[in-house]
Amino acid sequence: MLKKLLPRGSNPDQTVLSKTCHTLHLAFKTMTTDDIYDAMVMCFLRACRRYDPLYTDKVRQVCEVLDGKHSASSSQPTPSHQLWV
């Protein structure tokens, strides 16, 4: 689990893992092990609830629409109040 919390591009050696563990420990300083587990599970469940497997497809569709409007507007200027209608 600690490897998922490492900064991007860092090498997961013992020193980096130890620093990450210490930082995580400071976040839960006054909590018991059971409380930490409950908090982590709640964060995981919240992330699962917000997960959208179609997110990349939706972003791709929005980009295609925006690119289409951009290419159409480059041939004819569109008033700014009509861009968001």
N, CA, C and O atoms as CSV, one atom per row, in Angstrom:
chain,resi,resn,atom,element,x,y,z
A,1,MET,N,N,0.809,-1.172,0.000
A,1,MET,CA,C,0.000,0.000,0.000
A,1,MET,C,C,0.871,1.261,0.000
A,1,MET,O,O,0.507,2.261,-0.619
A,2,LEU,N,N,1.969,1.223,0.661
A,2,LEU,CA,C,2.830,2.409,0.716
A,2,LEU,C,C,3.325,2.819,-0.659
A,2,LEU,O,O,3.529,4.007,-0.908
A,3,LYS,N,N,3.520,1.876,-1.546
A,3,LYS,CA,C,4.004,2.192,-2.891
A,3,LYS,C,C,3.006,3.073,-3.632
A,3,LYS,O,O,3.404,3.881,-4.471
A,4,LYS,N,N,1.728,2.930,-3.338
A,4,LYS,CA,C,0.709,3.765,-3.968
A,4,LYS,C,C,0.755,5.203,-3.464
A,4,LYS,O,O,0.270,6.104,-4.148
A,5,LEU,N,N,1.319,5.436,-2.298
A,5,LEU,CA,C,1.385,6.767,-1.701
A,5,LEU,C,C,2.692,7.493,-1.980
A,5,LEU,O,O,2.867,8.639,-1.566
A,6,LEU,N,N,3.609,6.836,-2.676
A,6,LEU,CA,C,4.905,7.451,-2.975
A,6,LEU,C,C,4.755,8.589,-3.979
A,6,LEU,O,O,3.853,8.559,-4.816
A,7,PRO,N,N,5.624,9.584,-3.904
A,7,PRO,CA,C,5.623,10.628,-4.934
A,7,PRO,C,C,5.972,10.020,-6.297
A,7,PRO,O,O,6.710,9.038,-6.378
A,8,ARG,N,N,5.442,10.606,-7.346
A,8,ARG,CA,C,5.712,10.090,-8.698
A,8,ARG,C,C,7.194,10.130,-9.004
A,8,ARG,O,O,7.893,11.093,-8.687
A,9,GLY,N,N,7.650,9.067,-9.625
A,9,GLY,CA,C,9.031,9.009,-10.053
A,9,GLY,C,C,10.026,8.608,-8.981
A,9,GLY,O,O,11.218,8.485,-9.265
A,10,SER,N,N,9.563,8.400,-7.753
A,10,SER,CA,C,10.508,8.029,-6.701
A,10,SER,C,C,10.751,6.529,-6.712
A,10,SER,O,O,9.870,5.743,-7.062
A,11,ASN,N,N,11.946,6.150,-6.328
A,11,ASN,CA,C,12.342,4.753,-6.281
A,11,ASN,C,C,11.894,4.167,-4.942
A,11,ASN,O,O,12.260,4.697,-3.892
A,12,PRO,N,N,11.111,3.086,-4.954
A,12,PRO,CA,C,10.604,2.538,-3.683
A,12,PRO,C,C,11.661,1.766,-2.899
A,12,PRO,O,O,11.527,0.559,-2.697
A,13,ASP,N,N,12.708,2.456,-2.458
A,13,ASP,CA,C,13.709,1.791,-1.622
A,13,ASP,C,C,13.304,1.941,-0.147
A,13,ASP,O,O,12.279,2.549,0.164
A,14,GLN,N,N,14.096,1.396,0.726
A,14,GLN,CA,C,13.765,1.363,2.154
A,14,GLN,C,C,13.654,2.764,2.754
A,14,GLN,O,O,12.787,3.014,3.591
A,15,THR,N,N,14.520,3.668,2.332
A,15,THR,CA,C,14.512,5.028,2.880
A,15,THR,C,C,13.228,5.768,2.505
A,15,THR,O,O,12.596,6.394,3.356
A,16,VAL,N,N,12.848,5.695,1.237
A,16,VAL,CA,C,11.645,6.382,0.771
A,16,VAL,C,C,10.398,5.778,1.408
A,16,VAL,O,O,9.487,6.504,1.803
A,17,LEU,N,N,10.356,4.450,1.507
A,17,LEU,CA,C,9.212,3.796,2.135
A,17,LEU,C,C,9.114,4.164,3.615
A,17,LEU,O,O,8.015,4.338,4.140
A,18,SER,N,N,10.246,4.282,4.277
A,18,SER,CA,C,10.255,4.657,5.684
A,18,SER,C,C,9.733,6.079,5.876
A,18,SER,O,O,8.954,6.332,6.794
A,19,LYS,N,N,10.159,7.017,5.008
A,19,LYS,CA,C,9.669,8.393,5.086
A,19,LYS,C,C,8.163,8.454,4.830
A,19,LYS,O,O,7.439,9.181,5.511
A,20,THR,N,N,7.702,7.694,3.853
A,20,THR,CA,C,6.277,7.672,3.535
A,20,THR,C,C,5.474,7.109,4.693
A,20,THR,O,O,4.411,7.631,5.029
A,21,CYS,N,N,5.970,6.059,5.296
A,21,CYS,CA,C,5.300,5.459,6.445
A,21,CYS,C,C,5.244,6.443,7.610
A,21,CYS,O,O,4.220,6.547,8.285
A,22,HIS,N,N,6.332,7.161,7.847
A,22,HIS,CA,C,6.373,8.134,8.934
A,22,HIS,C,C,5.369,9.261,8.685
A,22,HIS,O,O,4.668,9.686,9.603
A,23,THR,N,N,5.301,9.745,7.433
A,23,THR,CA,C,4.340,10.793,7.088
A,23,THR,C,C,2.917,10.304,7.281
A,23,THR,O,O,2.077,11.034,7.807
A,24,LEU,N,N,2.638,9.088,6.866
A,24,LEU,CA,C,1.312,8.514,7.050
A,24,LEU,C,C,0.997,8.361,8.529
A,24,LEU,O,O,-0.133,8.597,8.956
A,25,HIS,N,N,1.990,7.966,9.306
A,25,HIS,CA,C,1.798,7.807,10.754
A,25,HIS,C,C,1.456,9.156,11.398
A,25,HIS,O,O,0.624,9.214,12.304
A,26,LEU,N,N,2.088,10.233,10.938
A,26,LEU,CA,C,1.800,11.558,11.484
A,26,LEU,C,C,0.371,12.003,11.177
A,26,LEU,O,O,-0.224,12.757,11.946
A,27,ALA,N,N,-0.173,11.542,10.068
A,27,ALA,CA,C,-1.541,11.906,9.715
A,27,ALA,C,C,-2.554,11.288,10.672
A,27,ALA,O,O,-3.644,11.826,10.866
A,28,PHE,N,N,-2.193,10.169,11.261
A,28,PHE,CA,C,-3.099,9.451,12.170
A,28,PHE,C,C,-2.511,9.387,13.579
A,28,PHE,O,O,-2.670,8.386,14.278
A,29,LYS,N,N,-1.856,10.417,13.977
A,29,LYS,CA,C,-1.059,10.431,15.201
A,29,LYS,C,C,-1.822,9.990,16.454
A,29,LYS,O,O,-1.299,9.194,17.234
A,30,THR,N,N,-3.018,10.477,16.661
A,30,THR,CA,C,-3.745,10.195,17.898
A,30,THR,C,C,-4.748,9.058,17.767
A,30,THR,O,O,-5.533,8.816,18.683
A,31,MET,N,N,-4.729,8.365,16.647
A,31,MET,CA,C,-5.735,7.325,16.397
A,31,MET,C,C,-5.195,5.939,16.726
A,31,MET,O,O,-3.994,5.683,16.645
A,32,THR,N,N,-6.106,5.063,17.097
A,32,THR,CA,C,-5.743,3.666,17.323
A,32,THR,C,C,-5.670,2.957,15.978
A,32,THR,O,O,-6.078,3.507,14.955
A,33,THR,N,N,-5.159,1.756,15.986
A,33,THR,CA,C,-5.051,0.976,14.758
A,33,THR,C,C,-6.420,0.741,14.137
A,33,THR,O,O,-6.571,0.833,12.919
A,34,ASP,N,N,-7.408,0.442,14.953
A,34,ASP,CA,C,-8.763,0.226,14.435
A,34,ASP,C,C,-9.337,1.494,13.814
A,34,ASP,O,O,-9.996,1.435,12.776
A,35,ASP,N,N,-9.088,2.638,14.444
A,35,ASP,CA,C,-9.577,3.901,13.902
A,35,ASP,C,C,-8.906,4.232,12.573
A,35,ASP,O,O,-9.553,4.735,11.654
A,36,ILE,N,N,-7.618,3.951,12.474
A,36,ILE,CA,C,-6.886,4.182,11.226
A,36,ILE,C,C,-7.465,3.308,10.120
A,36,ILE,O,O,-7.690,3.775,9.003
A,37,TYR,N,N,-7.703,2.050,10.434
A,37,TYR,CA,C,-8.271,1.127,9.453
A,37,TYR,C,C,-9.635,1.632,8.997
A,37,TYR,O,O,-9.918,1.642,7.799
A,38,ASP,N,N,-10.476,2.048,9.926
A,38,ASP,CA,C,-11.802,2.545,9.571
A,38,ASP,C,C,-11.712,3.779,8.679
A,38,ASP,O,O,-12.462,3.902,7.711
A,39,ALA,N,N,-10.802,4.688,9.000
A,39,ALA,CA,C,-10.642,5.897,8.196
A,39,ALA,C,C,-10.165,5.560,6.784
A,39,ALA,O,O,-10.652,6.133,5.809
A,40,MET,N,N,-9.220,4.637,6.674
A,40,MET,CA,C,-8.715,4.245,5.354
A,40,MET,C,C,-9.799,3.544,4.528
A,40,MET,O,O,-9.911,3.765,3.323
A,41,VAL,N,N,-10.584,2.707,5.181
A,41,VAL,CA,C,-11.667,2.017,4.470
A,41,VAL,C,C,-12.704,3.026,3.987
A,41,VAL,O,O,-13.214,2.903,2.874
A,42,MET,N,N,-13.017,4.015,4.807
A,42,MET,CA,C,-13.989,5.033,4.400
A,42,MET,C,C,-13.458,5.842,3.213
A,42,MET,O,O,-14.219,6.161,2.299
A,43,CYS,N,N,-12.180,6.173,3.213
A,43,CYS,CA,C,-11.589,6.874,2.070
A,43,CYS,C,C,-11.657,6.017,0.815
A,43,CYS,O,O,-11.957,6.515,-0.271
A,44,PHE,N,N,-11.380,4.738,0.966
A,44,PHE,CA,C,-11.443,3.816,-0.174
A,44,PHE,C,C,-12.867,3.716,-0.717
A,44,PHE,O,O,-13.078,3.751,-1.929
A,45,LEU,N,N,-13.841,3.590,0.186
A,45,LEU,CA,C,-15.232,3.487,-0.258
A,45,LEU,C,C,-15.705,4.778,-0.933
A,45,LEU,O,O,-16.461,4.728,-1.903
A,46,ARG,N,N,-15.265,5.926,-0.425
A,46,ARG,CA,C,-15.617,7.196,-1.048
A,46,ARG,C,C,-15.018,7.278,-2.450
A,46,ARG,O,O,-15.675,7.740,-3.383
A,47,ALA,N,N,-13.787,6.835,-2.596
A,47,ALA,CA,C,-13.143,6.844,-3.915
A,47,ALA,C,C,-13.849,5.884,-4.868
A,47,ALA,O,O,-14.016,6.196,-6.048
A,48,CYS,N,N,-14.262,4.726,-4.371
A,48,CYS,CA,C,-14.985,3.761,-5.210
A,48,CYS,C,C,-16.323,4.321,-5.662
A,48,CYS,O,O,-16.742,4.104,-6.799
A,49,ARG,N,N,-16.996,5.046,-4.769
A,49,ARG,CA,C,-18.302,5.602,-5.103
A,49,ARG,C,C,-18.168,6.650,-6.205
A,49,ARG,O,O,-19.060,6.780,-7.043
A,50,ARG,N,N,-17.073,7.394,-6.213
A,50,ARG,CA,C,-16.883,8.447,-7.202
A,50,ARG,C,C,-16.241,7.948,-8.494
A,50,ARG,O,O,-16.139,8.706,-9.459
A,51,TYR,N,N,-15.814,6.712,-8.530
A,51,TYR,CA,C,-15.148,6.176,-9.715
A,51,TYR,C,C,-16.131,6.098,-10.871
A,51,TYR,O,O,-17.250,5.610,-10.712
A,52,ASP,N,N,-15.720,6.569,-12.009
A,52,ASP,CA,C,-16.542,6.525,-13.220
A,52,ASP,C,C,-15.750,5.817,-14.310
A,52,ASP,O,O,-14.803,6.389,-14.851
A,53,PRO,N,N,-16.121,4.578,-14.644
A,53,PRO,CA,C,-15.360,3.834,-15.657
A,53,PRO,C,C,-15.459,4.455,-17.048
A,53,PRO,O,O,-14.642,4.150,-17.916
A,54,LEU,N,N,-16.442,5.316,-17.272
A,54,LEU,CA,C,-16.616,5.938,-18.582
A,54,LEU,C,C,-16.031,7.353,-18.638
A,54,LEU,O,O,-16.284,8.090,-19.591
A,55,TYR,N,N,-15.253,7.731,-17.626
A,55,TYR,CA,C,-14.710,9.088,-17.548
A,55,TYR,C,C,-13.880,9.450,-18.775
A,55,TYR,O,O,-14.051,10.535,-19.331
A,56,THR,N,N,-12.999,8.577,-19.203
A,56,THR,CA,C,-12.143,8.894,-20.353
A,56,THR,C,C,-12.975,9.055,-21.622
A,56,THR,O,O,-12.679,9.914,-22.452
A,57,ASP,N,N,-14.017,8.229,-21.778
A,57,ASP,CA,C,-14.885,8.369,-22.948
A,57,ASP,C,C,-15.625,9.702,-22.921
A,57,ASP,O,O,-15.775,10.353,-23.955
A,58,LYS,N,N,-16.085,10.108,-21.740
A,58,LYS,CA,C,-16.795,11.386,-21.616
A,58,LYS,C,C,-15.869,12.550,-21.927
A,58,LYS,O,O,-16.268,13.485,-22.622
A,59,VAL,N,N,-14.648,12.510,-21.429
A,59,VAL,CA,C,-13.690,13.575,-21.705
A,59,VAL,C,C,-13.373,13.623,-23.198
A,59,VAL,O,O,-13.261,14.703,-23.779
A,60,ARG,N,N,-13.231,12.468,-23.809
A,60,ARG,CA,C,-12.955,12.405,-25.245
A,60,ARG,C,C,-14.106,13.035,-26.034
A,60,ARG,O,O,-13.867,13.782,-26.983
A,61,GLN,N,N,-15.355,12.739,-25.649
A,61,GLN,CA,C,-16.514,13.311,-26.348
A,61,GLN,C,C,-16.551,14.828,-26.194
A,61,GLN,O,O,-16.830,15.540,-27.159
A,62,VAL,N,N,-16.272,15.329,-24.990
A,62,VAL,CA,C,-16.259,16.775,-24.772
A,62,VAL,C,C,-15.179,17.424,-25.631
A,62,VAL,O,O,-15.414,18.472,-26.233
A,63,CYS,N,N,-14.011,16.818,-25.692
A,63,CYS,CA,C,-12.919,17.362,-26.510
A,63,CYS,C,C,-13.293,17.381,-27.988
A,63,CYS,O,O,-12.974,18.333,-28.699
A,64,GLU,N,N,-13.969,16.332,-28.450
A,64,GLU,CA,C,-14.392,16.297,-29.853
A,64,GLU,C,C,-15.393,17.403,-30.153
A,64,GLU,O,O,-15.318,18.040,-31.203
A,65,VAL,N,N,-16.333,17.637,-29.233
A,65,VAL,CA,C,-17.314,18.703,-29.426
A,65,VAL,C,C,-16.617,20.058,-29.446
A,65,VAL,O,O,-16.895,20.898,-30.302
A,66,LEU,N,N,-15.707,20.261,-28.493
A,66,LEU,CA,C,-14.987,21.533,-28.452
A,66,LEU,C,C,-14.116,21.729,-29.684
A,66,LEU,O,O,-14.035,22.837,-30.214
A,67,ASP,N,N,-13.469,20.672,-30.142
A,67,ASP,CA,C,-12.662,20.787,-31.357
A,67,ASP,C,C,-13.540,21.097,-32.559
A,67,ASP,O,O,-13.150,21.878,-33.427
A,68,GLY,N,N,-14.729,20.491,-32.618
A,68,GLY,CA,C,-15.665,20.755,-33.707
A,68,GLY,C,C,-16.140,22.194,-33.704
A,68,GLY,O,O,-16.214,22.827,-34.757
A,69,LYS,N,N,-16.462,22.717,-32.529
A,69,LYS,CA,C,-16.896,24.112,-32.431
A,69,LYS,C,C,-15.749,25.055,-32.762
A,69,LYS,O,O,-15.951,26.104,-33.372
A,70,HIS,N,N,-14.537,24.671,-32.353
A,70,HIS,CA,C,-13.381,25.521,-32.624
A,70,HIS,C,C,-13.112,25.599,-34.120
A,70,HIS,O,O,-12.854,26.682,-34.645
A,71,SER,N,N,-13.170,24.468,-34.810
A,71,SER,CA,C,-12.894,24.476,-36.248
A,71,SER,C,C,-14.008,25.186,-37.003
A,71,SER,O,O,-13.741,25.851,-38.005
A,72,ALA,N,N,-15.259,25.058,-36.542
A,72,ALA,CA,C,-16.363,25.760,-37.189
A,72,ALA,C,C,-16.282,27.251,-36.921
A,72,ALA,O,O,-16.618,28.052,-37.793
A,73,SER,N,N,-15.844,27.637,-35.736
A,73,SER,CA,C,-15.780,29.056,-35.400
A,73,SER,C,C,-14.585,29.741,-36.048
A,73,SER,O,O,-14.567,30.967,-36.162
A,74,SER,N,N,-13.595,28.979,-36.470
A,74,SER,CA,C,-12.445,29.614,-37.105
A,74,SER,C,C,-12.802,30.122,-38.492
A,74,SER,O,O,-12.173,31.057,-38.989
A,75,SER,N,N,-13.816,29.513,-39.131
A,75,SER,CA,C,-14.221,29.998,-40.442
A,75,SER,C,C,-15.172,31.181,-40.330
A,75,SER,O,O,-15.149,32.072,-41.179
A,76,GLN,N,N,-16.016,31.204,-39.284
A,76,GLN,CA,C,-16.920,32.321,-39.043
A,76,GLN,C,C,-16.837,32.728,-37.591
A,76,GLN,O,O,-16.970,31.877,-36.712
A,77,PRO,N,N,-16.622,33.986,-37.312
A,77,PRO,CA,C,-16.584,34.400,-35.913
A,77,PRO,C,C,-17.961,34.256,-35.270
A,77,PRO,O,O,-18.974,34.640,-35.856
A,78,THR,N,N,-17.985,33.698,-34.059
A,78,THR,CA,C,-19.208,33.498,-33.315
A,78,THR,C,C,-19.233,34.454,-32.142
A,78,THR,O,O,-18.233,34.576,-31.434
A,79,PRO,N,N,-20.353,35.143,-31.909
A,79,PRO,CA,C,-20.405,36.006,-30.729
A,79,PRO,C,C,-20.167,35.200,-29.458
A,79,PRO,O,O,-20.592,34.049,-29.355
A,80,SER,N,N,-19.490,35.808,-28.497
A,80,SER,CA,C,-19.088,35.087,-27.290
A,80,SER,C,C,-20.290,34.601,-26.478
A,80,SER,O,O,-20.178,33.596,-25.775
A,81,HIS,N,N,-21.439,35.286,-26.553
A,81,HIS,CA,C,-22.589,34.849,-25.778
A,81,HIS,C,C,-23.212,33.588,-26.351
A,81,HIS,O,O,-24.022,32.953,-25.674
A,82,GLN,N,N,-22.863,33.199,-27.577
A,82,GLN,CA,C,-23.426,31.990,-28.180
A,82,GLN,C,C,-22.528,30.767,-28.006
A,82,GLN,O,O,-22.952,29.650,-28.301
A,83,LEU,N,N,-21.312,30.953,-27.538
A,83,LEU,CA,C,-20.404,29.823,-27.387
A,83,LEU,C,C,-20.868,28.844,-26.317
A,83,LEU,O,O,-20.610,27.647,-26.441
A,84,TRP,N,N,-21.533,29.302,-25.288
A,84,TRP,CA,C,-21.893,28.440,-24.168
A,84,TRP,C,C,-23.366,28.066,-24.157
A,84,TRP,O,O,-23.874,27.605,-23.135
A,85,VAL,N,N,-24.054,28.251,-25.257
A,85,VAL,CA,C,-25.483,27.913,-25.335
A,85,VAL,C,C,-25.653,26.469,-25.704
A,85,VAL,O,O,-26.780,25.990,-25.820
